């Protein structure tokens, strides 16, 4: 099979596992789309999604649009 260029969409831990499997395959992950960082908890600490943490550790391009129909995001994609 010919290697594919993949844009991965995901946020939670189980999606991180899928991203890791694709990244470790013959396919090329050209971008990762996940939710924007948000504050949570008592201290309102900014939390990043498991997918974003993995993507950044692998130096993959990360996109965090507020809305998927955002014109700037679509142009970047």
C-alpha positions as CSV (number, residue, x, y, z in Angstrom):
1,X,0.0,0.0,0.0
2,X,1.2,3.5,-0.9
3,X,1.9,5.7,2.2
4,X,-0.8,8.3,2.9
5,X,-0.5,11.8,4.2
6,X,-2.8,12.1,7.2
7,X,-4.5,14.9,9.1
8,X,-5.5,13.5,12.4
9,X,-8.5,14.8,14.4
10,X,-8.7,13.8,18.1
11,X,-8.5,14.9,21.7
12,X,-8.8,12.2,24.5
13,X,-6.3,9.6,25.6
14,X,-7.7,6.8,23.4
15,X,-7.3,9.1,20.3
16,X,-3.6,9.7,21.4
17,X,-3.1,5.9,21.1
18,X,-4.5,5.9,17.6
19,X,-2.3,8.9,16.6
20,X,0.8,7.1,17.9
21,X,0.0,4.0,15.9
22,X,-0.5,6.0,12.7
23,X,2.6,8.1,13.4
24,X,4.7,4.9,13.9
25,X,3.3,3.3,10.6
26,X,4.5,4.0,7.1
27,X,2.0,6.9,6.8
28,X,3.0,10.6,7.2
29,X,1.0,12.7,9.8
30,X,1.0,16.2,8.3
31,X,-1.2,17.8,10.9
32,X,-3.1,17.2,14.1
33,X,-6.3,18.9,15.0
34,X,-7.5,19.0,18.6
35,X,-9.6,21.2,20.9
36,X,-8.2,24.5,22.2
37,X,-6.4,24.4,25.6
38,X,-8.8,25.3,28.4
39,X,-8.8,26.1,32.0
40,X,-10.2,23.6,34.4
41,X,-10.2,22.7,38.1
42,X,-10.1,24.8,41.2
43,X,-7.0,26.7,40.2
44,X,-8.2,27.2,36.6
45,X,-5.0,25.7,35.3
46,X,-4.7,25.5,31.5
47,X,-4.8,21.9,30.4
48,X,-3.7,20.5,27.1
49,X,-5.3,17.4,25.4
50,X,-3.4,14.1,25.4
51,X,-3.3,14.3,21.6
52,X,-1.7,17.8,21.7
53,X,0.9,16.7,24.2
54,X,1.9,13.7,22.1
55,X,1.9,15.7,18.8
56,X,4.1,18.4,20.2
57,X,6.5,15.8,21.7
58,X,6.9,14.3,18.1
59,X,7.2,17.8,16.5
60,X,4.0,17.4,14.5
61,X,2.0,20.5,13.4
62,X,-0.9,21.2,15.8
63,X,-4.0,23.1,14.9
64,X,-6.5,24.2,17.6
65,X,-9.3,26.1,15.9
66,X,-12.2,27.5,18.0
67,X,-14.5,26.3,15.1
68,X,-13.8,23.9,12.3
69,X,-15.4,26.3,9.8
70,X,-13.0,29.1,10.7
71,X,-11.7,30.5,7.4
72,X,-8.1,31.0,8.6
73,X,-8.0,27.4,9.9
74,X,-9.3,26.0,6.6
75,X,-6.7,28.0,4.6
76,X,-3.9,26.7,6.9
77,X,-5.2,23.2,6.5
